[in-house]
Amino acid sequence: MAPSSERRAAWETVGAYHEAQLGLLLERVGVEIERFRAGEVDAFEADQALFQYSRAAKELWKFCNGADVEWVAADIRERAPNQWWERGAPRRR
């Protein structure tokens, strides 16, 4: 593959991964919002899920955009990190 086509393929890999992982994070938020609407959690608990989503989405964004795209694509192919929700959890003191 030519360098530009390799880079394009890497961007496609990273983009597809980012979108899929973001979709999973949004599904988690959707579940919590539905739990709030059903009265299973209060507004503070639902807000906590939104906060965790925000942190998790930022960590995912940093992973997908913070390094060389070929390296990120190779990392995705090799180990496909997927613990973004947990990475967004607030740190306990």
Sequence and secondary structure as in RCSB ss.txt:
>XXXX:A:sequence
MAPSSERRAAWETVGAYHEAQLGLLLERVGVEIERFRAGEVDAFEADQALFQYSRAAKELWKFCNGADVEWVAAD
IRERAPNQWWERGAPRRR
>XXXX:A:secstr
  HHHHHHHHHHHHHHHHHHHHHHHHHHHHHHHHHHHTTSS HHHHHHHHHHHHHHHHHHHHHHHSS HHHHHHH
HHHH    HHHHTS    
